[in-house]
C-alpha cells in the first residue's frame, strides 16, 4: 500500500493530464487540489475544482463551499481542519470550460491514476459525501453497490436512505452539487433539506 504522505506529494506534482493525457491535454497549467488525510473519518468526494478554487488552491473557496458547509452545519475552521475532514474530488485540477462557459467534467486521469491508491491509503474513512454523479458512480461501484446507481442523479440522491443503509463501512451519502445553479433543484425536491440533511448533520457531528 502507498504511503499517504508520499502519495500526496506525488499528486501535488502531478502533470499527467498535460504530459500523458487520455484525451486532449489540460488547456492550462495543472494545479492539483486534493486534501487526503491519515486521520479524518469524513471524506468529501466532489467533482473538480472550479475557477476560484484553481486560483486559491484550497477546496470549496467559493459560494458552493458556503452552501456545503451550511449543509454540513460546520464552520470554515472545522471544514478546513485536515485532521478531521479529507477532500478528494474526482478531478484534482480545474478541467476548463466548455463552449457555454460551464465547467467541463472531471479529468479521467485522476481516477485512473490516483483514486484507488488514495482510498486504500485512507482505511479510516467511514463517512463519504459523494457529491455529484461522477463521485457517486466511483464510490458506489468501488464498494460493490453499483446496482444502486440510478439513471439520473435525482433518482440516485432520492435513494439516499437505501444507499446509507447498505453502505455501512464506509457510509455513503449521495448528494447533489451545492452549486447555486442547483437552487431550483432544491426547491423542487424539499425532502433533501427536510429529511436528508438532518441525518447527514447528525452523522457528521458523531465523527467530529
C-alpha positions in Angstrom: 0.0 0.0 0.0 1.2 3.5 -0.8 2.4 5.8 2.0 -0.1 8.6 2.2 2.5 11.4 2.6 4.4 10.2 -0.5 1.2 9.8 -2.4 0.1 13.4 -1.5 3.5 14.8 -2.7 3.2 12.9 -6.0 -0.3 14.3 -6.5 0.8 17.8 -5.8 3.4 17.5 -8.5 1.2 15.6 -11.0 1.2 16.7 -14.7 -0.3 13.6 -16.2 -3.2 15.4 -17.8 -0.7 17.6 -19.7 2.1 15.2 -20.4 0.2 11.9 -20.8 -3.5 12.9 -21.3 -6.1 10.3 -22.0 -7.8 12.7 -24.4 -7.0 16.3 -25.1 -4.4 17.8 -22.7 -5.5 20.1 -19.9 -5.7 23.6 -21.5 -3.7 25.3 -18.7 -1.1 24.6 -16.1 -2.1 21.9 -13.6 -2.8 22.9 -10.0 -4.0 19.8 -8.2 -6.3 20.5 -5.3 -6.7 17.4 -3.1 -6.6 17.1 0.6 -6.3 13.5 1.7 -5.9 12.7 5.4 -4.5 9.9 7.5 -6.8 10.7 10.4 -10.1 12.2 9.0 -13.1 10.0 9.2 -15.1 12.1 6.8 -14.4 12.3 3.1 -15.9 14.9 0.8 -15.7 13.5 -2.7 -16.7 16.3 -5.1 -16.4 16.7 -8.8 -13.4 19.0 -9.7 -12.2 22.5 -8.7 -13.8 25.5 -10.3 -12.0 28.7 -11.3 -12.0 30.2 -7.8 -10.5 27.0 -6.3 -8.0 26.8 -9.1 -6.9 30.3 -8.1 -6.9 29.8 -4.3 -5.5 26.3 -4.2 -8.0 25.5 -1.4 -11.1 23.3 -1.9 -14.5 24.9 -1.9 -13.4 28.5 -1.5 -16.5 29.7 -3.4 -20.3 30.0 -2.9 -20.6 26.3 -3.4 -18.4 25.8 -0.4 -20.5 28.2 1.7 -23.6 26.1 0.9 -21.8 22.8 1.5 -20.7 24.0 4.9 -24.2 25.0 5.7 -25.5 21.6 4.6 -22.9 20.0 7.0 -23.7 22.5 9.8 -20.0 23.2 10.4 -17.9 26.4 10.2 -14.9 27.0 7.9 -12.3 26.3 10.6 -13.8 22.8 11.1 -14.2 22.3 7.3 -10.5 23.1 6.7 -9.2 21.0 9.5 -7.4 18.3 7.5 -7.1 16.1 10.6 -10.9 15.8 10.6 -12.1 16.2 7.1 -10.5 14.9 3.9 -11.4 16.5 0.5 -10.6 14.3 -2.6 -12.5 15.4 -5.7 -12.9 13.1 -8.7 -10.7 15.5 -10.7 -7.9 17.3 -8.9 -7.4 20.1 -11.4 -9.8 22.7 -12.9 -10.8 21.0 -16.1 -11.6 24.1 -18.1 -14.8 25.5 -19.6 -17.0 24.3 -22.4 -18.4 26.5 -25.2 -21.3 27.6 -22.9 -19.0 28.7 -20.1 -19.8 25.7 -17.8 -17.1 23.6 -16.1 -16.0 20.5 -18.1 -16.3 17.1 -16.5 -13.6 15.9 -14.1 -10.4 14.8 -15.9 -10.4 10.9 -16.2 -6.6 10.7 -15.5 -7.1 11.4 -11.8 -9.4 8.5 -11.1 -7.4 6.1 -13.3 -4.1 7.0 -11.6 -4.8 8.1 -8.0 -8.2 7.3 -6.5 -7.9 3.6 -5.8 -4.5 4.2 -4.2 -5.8 7.1 -2.2 -8.7 5.1 -0.8 -6.5 2.2 0.1 -4.3 4.6 2.0 -7.2 6.0 4.0 -8.8 3.0 5.6 -10.1 5.1 8.5 -12.7 6.9 6.3 -16.1 5.8 7.5 -18.4 8.6 6.0 -18.3 9.7 2.4 -20.2 12.6 0.9 -20.4 11.6 -2.7 -21.2 15.0 -4.3 -22.4 14.7 -8.0 -22.8 11.8 -10.4 -19.1 11.1 -11.0 -18.3 10.7 -7.4 -21.4 8.6 -6.8 -20.6 6.3 -9.6 -17.0 5.8 -8.5 -17.6 5.3 -4.8 -20.7 3.1 -5.1 -19.1 1.0 -7.7 -15.9 0.6 -5.6 -18.0 -0.5 -2.7 -19.9 -3.1 -4.7 -23.0 -1.0 -4.7 -23.2 -0.1 -8.4 -26.7 -1.5 -8.6 -27.9 1.5 -6.6 -26.8 4.0 -9.2 -29.9 5.2 -10.9 -30.3 6.7 -14.5 -30.4 10.2 -13.1 -28.7 12.0 -10.2 -32.1 12.9 -8.8 -33.1 9.3 -8.6 -29.8 8.3 -7.0 -30.0 11.0 -4.4 -33.6 10.2 -3.8 -32.5 6.7 -2.9 -30.2 8.0 -0.2 -31.8 6.1 2.7 -31.3 2.7 1.0 -27.7 3.7 0.0 -27.0 4.8 3.5 -28.5 1.6 5.0 -26.4 -0.8 2.8 -23.1 1.2 2.8 -22.3 0.6 6.4 -18.5 0.9 6.2 -18.0 3.4 5.0 -21.4 5.0 4.9 -22.2 7.0 1.8 -24.4 10.0 1.3 -25.4 10.6 -2.3 -25.7 14.3 -2.7 -26.3 16.9 -5.4 -23.7 19.5 -6.1 -24.0 22.6 -3.8 -23.7 25.0 -6.7 -26.1 27.9 -6.6 -27.2 26.8 -10.0 -29.0 23.9 -8.2 -31.2 26.2 -6.2 -34.1 25.3 -8.5 -33.4 21.6 -7.8 -33.6 22.2 -4.1 -36.9 24.0 -4.3 -38.4 21.1 -6.4 -37.1 18.5 -4.0 -37.7 19.8 -0.5 -37.1 16.4 1.0 -33.4 16.9 0.6 -33.2 19.6 3.2 -36.1 18.3 5.3 -35.0 14.7 5.6 -31.5 14.0 4.3 -29.7 17.0 5.8 -30.7 16.3 9.5 -29.4 12.8 9.2 -26.2 14.0 7.5 -25.6 16.6 10.2 -26.0 14.0 12.9 -23.6 11.6 11.3 -21.0 14.3 10.8 -21.3 15.5 14.4 -20.7 12.0 15.6 -17.4 11.9 13.8 -16.0 15.4 14.7 
